[in-house]
Amino acid sequence: MDGTRDGPGLGRVVVGVDGSPSARTAVMWAAHEAVLRGSTLCLVHATDVEAASRFLSPAEADRAEQAGRELLDRTAETVAARHPGLVTVTELGGGSAVETLRGAAALSGTIVVGHRGRGGFSSLLLGSVGLELAAGATTPVVVVRGAAEPAEADAVLAAVRDEDDVGCARAAAREALLRKVPLRLLHVWGTDPYAGVRGVLHSGTAGNARAHVRASVEVADRIRKEFPDLALDAEGEKSRSVPGALVEASRRADLLVVGGRRAPGYLGPTLGRTTLSLLQHAHCPVELIPRYGPGHGSMS
């Protein structure tokens, strides 16, 4: 049943609306997510007229605002037709899309965007708004990739690097419980393609593998204690391409949850190579959990 209360530990769902096919897909995914959470859905459109105010006449600014309101109203009607019990609100901002979405999400909301906006050509790459939101994320950000309808796969997938990814795994566990599917914790570590001779000369390979597996097991043990009713599977594998292995694993997931590597005290936005590759190429929606300190994401 469609709900009206924000679920515990999960704030409202905020989604960007710009009229593009990618944004429409993101809106329907966000609506489904809000229903699962029992939370409010906030539809956000930014006119960006403030930055261009000196180049626009008052009439042009008014037209931009009116077009934005009409887009939000049409989108809300589409959502209501699919989810009549879902509480949906709209917000029109005059600033940039990034600042408007962040303001709507505040401290606890989840921001949802499509992987491309109106300004970009159709491609596999992440649009500028999604890239900026992810790079400077302070609340969870979901980049919707894959089919327009929510996937009906086997599990929620969490990419786990080490024990500092407990926060990421915890968020993934909540998403798995909402969907009533198992959680799959996957730890992938890279291999040096030129390490064949050194592998023969050094005997630490097996020990390194055990250390990698142990990291994911420790995270899994903590999640099992916190979520005793959750079906959980922890796996470890080595690959020449960590991003490639995770992208391939995303084919069999409803949602891929990753941690953003932002060390405590770090000033400025950053996205690691693995995180960026997943946001650009995953086969399912990707949720980025920002790192505020120990216990949050740590993808490189």
C-alpha positions in Angstrom: 0.0 0.0 0.0 1.2 3.5 -0.8 2.4 5.2 2.4 2.6 8.7 3.7 5.3 8.6 6.5 9.0 8.7 6.1 10.4 5.3 7.1 12.9 4.9 10.0 16.4 5.9 8.9 15.2 6.8 5.4 14.2 10.4 4.6 12.0 11.6 1.8 12.8 11.0 -1.9 13.7 14.0 -3.9 13.9 13.7 -7.7 14.9 16.1 -10.4 12.4 16.9 -13.2 13.6 18.5 -16.5 11.4 16.9 -19.1 14.1 14.6 -20.5 13.4 10.8 -21.0 16.1 10.0 -18.5 14.5 12.3 -15.9 11.1 10.7 -16.5 12.6 7.3 -15.9 14.2 8.6 -12.7 10.8 10.1 -11.5 9.0 6.7 -11.8 11.9 4.9 -10.0 11.8 7.6 -7.3 8.0 7.2 -6.9 8.4 3.4 -6.5 11.2 4.0 -4.0 9.0 6.5 -2.0 6.2 3.9 -1.9 8.5 1.2 -0.6 9.8 3.6 2.1 6.4 4.9 3.0 7.8 8.4 2.5 7.0 11.6 0.7 8.0 12.2 -2.9 9.4 15.6 -3.8 9.4 16.6 -7.5 12.0 19.4 -8.1 12.5 21.6 -11.1 15.2 24.3 -11.4 14.8 27.2 -13.9 18.3 28.6 -13.3 17.0 32.0 -14.1 18.9 33.6 -11.3 22.2 33.0 -13.0 20.9 34.4 -16.3 18.8 37.2 -14.7 20.7 40.1 -16.4 20.2 38.5 -19.8 16.5 37.8 -19.4 13.6 40.2 -19.6 11.0 39.9 -16.8 8.6 38.3 -19.3 11.2 35.7 -20.3 11.8 34.9 -16.6 8.1 34.6 -16.0 7.7 32.2 -19.0 10.5 30.0 -17.7 8.8 29.9 -14.3 5.4 29.1 -15.8 6.9 26.3 -17.9 8.5 24.8 -14.9 5.3 24.8 -12.9 3.4 23.2 -15.8 6.1 20.5 -16.1 5.9 19.8 -12.3 2.1 19.7 -12.5 2.1 17.2 -15.4 4.7 15.1 -13.7 2.7 15.0 -10.4 -0.4 13.9 -12.4 1.5 11.1 -14.0 2.8 9.9 -10.6 -0.6 10.1 -9.1 -2.1 8.0 -11.8 0.4 5.3 -11.0 0.6 5.7 -7.2 -2.7 7.3 -6.1 -1.9 7.0 -2.4 1.6 8.5 -2.6 2.0 12.0 -1.0 3.8 14.1 -3.6 4.9 17.7 -3.3 6.6 19.9 -5.9 9.3 22.5 -5.6 10.3 25.1 -8.2 13.7 26.8 -7.7 15.2 29.7 -9.5 18.8 28.5 -8.9 20.8 25.7 -10.4 19.5 22.1 -10.5 22.3 21.0 -8.1 21.7 23.6 -5.4 17.9 23.3 -5.7 18.0 19.5 -5.3 20.4 19.7 -2.4 18.2 22.3 -0.7 15.1 20.1 -1.1 16.9 17.0 0.3 18.3 18.9 3.3 20.1 16.7 5.7 18.2 13.4 5.4 16.6 13.1 1.9 17.8 10.9 -0.9 18.3 12.7 -4.2 17.4 10.8 -7.4 18.5 11.9 -10.9 18.5 10.3 -14.4 21.9 9.5 -15.9 21.4 12.1 -18.7 19.6 15.5 -18.7 18.3 17.7 -21.4 21.7 19.3 -22.1 23.5 16.1 -23.2 23.4 13.8 -26.1 22.3 10.2 -25.5 25.2 8.2 -24.3 26.4 6.0 -21.6 28.1 8.8 -19.7 26.9 10.6 -16.6 25.4 14.0 -17.1 26.9 17.1 -15.5 24.1 17.5 -12.8 24.4 13.9 -11.7 28.2 14.1 -11.7 28.3 17.3 -9.6 25.7 15.9 -7.1 27.6 12.6 -6.7 31.0 14.3 -6.4 29.8 16.6 -3.6 27.3 14.3 -2.0 26.4 14.9 1.6 23.2 12.8 1.5 22.5 9.6 -0.6 22.4 10.1 -4.3 20.8 7.6 -6.7 21.7 7.8 -10.4 19.0 5.8 -12.3 20.3 3.6 -15.0 18.8 0.6 -16.7 15.1 0.0 -17.7 12.3 2.5 -17.1 10.5 0.1 -14.8 12.0 -1.0 -11.5 14.1 -4.2 -12.1 12.8 -7.4 -10.7 16.1 -9.1 -10.0 17.4 -11.3 -7.2 19.1 -9.0 -4.8 20.4 -5.6 -3.7 24.1 -5.5 -4.4 26.6 -3.6 -2.1 30.2 -3.0 -3.2 32.3 -3.5 -0.1 36.0 -2.6 0.0 36.9 -2.8 3.7 35.4 -2.4 7.2 34.9 1.3 6.6 32.1 0.3 4.3 29.7 -0.7 7.1 27.7 2.4 6.5 27.3 1.6 2.8 26.3 -2.0 3.7 23.8 -0.8 6.3 22.1 1.4 3.7 22.0 -1.5 1.3 20.5 -3.8 3.9 17.6 -1.3 4.5 17.0 -1.2 0.7 17.0 -5.0 0.5 14.5 -5.2 3.4 12.2 -2.8 1.6 12.3 -4.9 -1.5 12.1 -8.2 0.4 15.1 -9.5 -1.5 18.5 -10.8 -0.3 21.5 -8.6 0.2 24.7 -9.5 -1.7 27.9 -8.0 -0.3 30.6 -8.2 -3.0 34.3 -7.5 -2.4 36.4 -7.3 -5.5 40.1 -6.7 -5.4 42.4 -6.0 -8.3 45.2 -8.1 -9.6 48.3 -7.0 -11.3 48.3 -8.4 -14.9 52.2 -8.4 -14.8 52.5 -10.1 -11.5 53.0 -13.7 -12.8 56.7 -14.0 -12.1 56.5 -12.1 -8.8 53.6 -14.4 -7.8 56.0 -17.4 -8.1 58.7 -15.7 -6.2 56.6 -14.4 -3.3 54.4 -16.6 -1.2 52.0 -13.9 0.1 49.3 -14.3 -2.5 47.2 -16.7 -0.5 47.5 -14.6 2.6 46.5 -11.5 0.7 43.4 -13.3 -0.6 42.5 -14.3 2.9 42.9 -10.7 4.1 40.6 -9.5 1.3 37.9 -12.1 2.1 38.2 -11.4 5.8 37.4 -7.7 5.3 34.0 -8.6 3.6 33.3 -11.2 6.2 33.7 -8.7 9.1 31.3 -6.3 7.4 28.8 -9.2 6.8 29.0 -10.3 10.4 28.1 -6.8 11.6 25.2 -6.5 9.2 23.8 -9.9 10.2 23.8 -8.8 13.8 22.0 -5.5 13.0 19.5 -7.1 10.5 18.9 -10.7 11.8 15.9 -11.2 9.4 17.8 -10.3 6.3 19.0 -12.9 3.9 22.7 -12.0 3.3 25.4 -13.5 1.1 29.0 -12.2 1.2 31.4 -13.0 -1.6 34.9 -12.1 -2.6 36.6 -12.3 -6.0 39.7 -11.0 -7.7 39.7 -9.4 -11.0 42.0 -7.4 -13.3 39.3 -4.7 -13.4 37.5 -4.0 -10.2 35.0 -1.6 -11.9 34.5 -4.1 -14.7 33.6 -6.9 -12.3 31.2 -4.7 -10.4 29.5 -3.5 -13.6 29.0 -7.1 -14.7 27.6 -8.0 -11.3 25.1 -5.2 -11.6 23.3 -7.1 -14.3 21.8 -9.2 -11.6 20.8 -6.5 -9.2 17.8 -4.3 -8.4 20.1 -1.7 -7.0 23.8 -1.3 -6.6 24.9 0.6 -3.4 28.4 2.0 -3.2 30.4 4.2 -0.8 32.0 7.5 -1.7 35.6 7.7 -0.7 35.7 11.0 1.2 38.1 10.9 4.1 37.1 12.8 7.3 38.3 16.4 7.0 38.7 16.2 3.2 37.9 19.6 1.6 36.4 19.5 -1.9 34.4 17.0 -4.0 35.9 13.8 -5.3 34.8 10.6 -7.1 37.1 7.6 -7.3 37.7 5.7 -10.5 35.6 2.8 -9.4 32.6 4.9 -8.3 32.7 7.0 -11.5 32.8 3.9 -13.7 29.8 2.4 -11.9 27.8 5.7 -12.1 28.5 5.7 -15.9 28.2 2.1 -16.8 26.2 0.0 -14.3 23.2 -1.9 -15.6 20.9 -0.9 -12.7 20.4 2.2 -10.5 23.4 3.1 -8.4 23.1 4.6 -4.9 26.1 6.5 -3.6 26.4 6.7 0.2 28.6 9.6 1.1 31.3 9.2 3.7 31.1 11.5 6.7 33.7 9.7 8.7 34.6 6.1 9.8 31.9 3.7 9.0 30.7 5.2 5.7 31.7 4.5 2.1 35.3 3.9 0.9 35.2 3.0 -2.8 38.3 4.1 -4.6 
